[in-house]
Amino acid sequence: MNLFVPIILIGILLIVTILLALADYLLGGQGEKTLTVNDKTKITVQGEDTLLNTLSVNNIFIPSACGGKATCGYCKCKVVKGAGGIKPTEEPFLSEEEKEDGVRLSCQVKVKENMEILIPEELLSAKEYKATVTKITSLTYDIKLVSFKLVEPEEMFFRPGQYAQLRVPGVEVIRAYSIASNPKMTNTLEFIIRLVPKGQATTFVHMALEVGDTITITGPYGDFYLNEESDEDIICIAGGSGKAPIRAILYYLKDKGMNRKVKYFFGAKTKKDLYYTEELLELAKEYPNFQYIPALSEPSPEDNWEGEVGLITDVVDRHSENLEDSEAYLCGSPGMIDACIRILTKKNIHMDNVHYDKF
């Protein structure tokens, strides 16, 4: 083979690469672009990054429970102009109606040209916080309550039931957790975090996080929160670490005098998976219109369990009648939530009154 042939091929490839880069630049990929948010906020964008990261750099924090890996589907926004075609990674998370309406996953859309987007106004109030760990309490063998003091800014105003996101240092993994603390304690945030096998974030929290550590938190997020304008009866259903948002809701209702009837169902496998039982039973003694109903699906003989037994959905079915004039607040695995919705629908609840986050 002629020795000059490889050199010529390399030269051609180099020229093609340069031409492609130049074309990308001239078409706007690396030049200056304008990102318009909600027809009013204009952001000058240099270079090329995802819409999610571009917004974050400019202090607009769209929720992304998976940290931008296209596995949660939370970072949706409407792109009016400049998005390009829908990627295969977005397909599983977008309904046909959303596709027609221009909804996209912001972690999968790159700002390559002038772009116009629409996002819910409440997301504009989400902020990035520096927080210090003040206390770590073991609630069960695999669940911890982690307490933070907000340092900068010093206050977060959230609605009972909303969530925030924690950024794991080092690996920069972002995970969403419901806020478990009393909304009136604006300088303190508490999270109930269950250890997930091989989960980077929960392993860090359970094995490495220490009092005094500083963590980045963003929020608040979520449209799963207590409807404060309503006076309808409430049914809460949770399992595992799902006590977190319900705890915040109960704190709020207690501060208001528990003026609504609340029935709280909590599902666990065995007695060792239960926590805050005494606290909730005391609340039931203090407020007769509050009822706490824990249930074990697989009680062991040594549990000496005399309470409800079975899947929490079966227990809800046994203890509920017509829920047409009730609201439901659910927190647990996606499978549990789907099963709960089937039972609640059977009891005539209106789906507009069923509130939950799936993450």
PEFENZI-V491461 format. One record per run of one state. SS is the DSSP state (~ for helix, > for strand, _ for the rest). FROM is the first residue (numbers start at 1). LEN is the number of residues. Records with the same first field share a line. If there is no record, write none. Layout:
SS: FROM-LEN ; FROM-LEN
This chain:
_: 1-2 ; 27-6 ; 38-3 ; 46-4 ; 58-18 ; 82-6 ; 92-4 ; 101-2 ; 106-4 ; 111-4 ; 119-2 ; 126-1 ; 139-4 ; 153-10 ; 169-4 ; 180-8 ; 195-5 ; 208-6 ; 222-11 ; 256-6 ; 269-2 ; 274-3 ; 287-3 ; 297-4 ; 304-4 ; 310-2 ; 320-6 ; 332-2 ; 347-4 ; 357-3
~: 3-24 ; 51-7 ; 88-4 ; 96-5 ; 121-5 ; 200-8 ; 240-16 ; 271-3 ; 277-10 ; 301-3 ; 312-8 ; 334-13 ; 351-3
>: 33-5 ; 41-5 ; 50-1 ; 76-6 ; 103-3 ; 110-1 ; 115-4 ; 127-12 ; 143-10 ; 163-6 ; 173-7 ; 188-7 ; 214-8 ; 233-7 ; 262-7 ; 290-7 ; 308-2 ; 326-6 ; 354-3
